[in-house]
Each structure stands twice: as structure tokens, then as C-alpha cells.
């Protein structure tokens, strides 16, 4: 007798459980997941850095002149490239773990973007499964 295939909800619950147990590693590359159409991307994450720099540069322009304002813009650009991108990447990773893994619909939408890889920690012979071309459901079934 053949059993009915597991639902997406049940498989996503298994994926969360396997990750919690340490049997599955979810690797997240935030660069492609930061695309504007990605369900875990937020323009506000990057914009707060721009607004802060523009506001400070504007205030310094009025108070100290063009040279001080340009210096703030240069320092702001360096800070964004170093700290700002790391902040944006952490926020994307947090959204993947908190929002996308909580909802089958959100996970399905997110899996259409590159940047996610499922790897089995306790089954070295099982090939990694990467979005969007990999079949995450079959991967979870094989690991369960």
C-alpha cells in the first residue's frame, strides 16, 4: 500500500526540526536574496544608512561647509560598504529564519531565488540542494 506524499507544511516542519537537531545546515547567501523582488528583502535596511549620511552631511554643509559635508559622505560610504552591508545581510538572514521558515507560502516564494543551500551534516553522500533548481522537498524526504 502506498502512503500519501507529505504536504509542504509537514516537510517544512521537518526541515525546521532537522536544522534544530543539527542534521541539516541551511546556508544563506544574502546577496541574491537582497534583490528587490525577494520576499525577505527590505529597501529600508539600506535606506536608513543613506538617510543618516544625507542628514548629517546636510547639517554639516550648513554648519561647516562643503568640505565637511563631503568628508561625511565619504566616511558614510565606507561605513556602508563595511558595516552597512553586514547589517543588511544579517537582517536578510534573520528574515529567512523567522519568516520564510515559518510559512510554506513564504518558503515557496523564497525558494525561487538563488541564495539558499541545504546541506546534510550527517549524510556526506547526500548532495547539497540549492535554490532555485534543487528539489528541497525530495532533499528533506531523503534526510528524514
Buried (B, 14 or more C-beta within 10 A) or exposed (E): EEEEEBEBEBBBBBBBEBBEEEBBEBEBBBEBBBEEEBBBBBEEBBEEBBEBBBEBBEEBBEEEEEEBBEEBBEEBBEBBEEEBBEBBBEBBBEBBBEBBBEBBEBBBBBBEBBBBBBBBBEEEEBEEBBBEEBEBBEBBEEBB
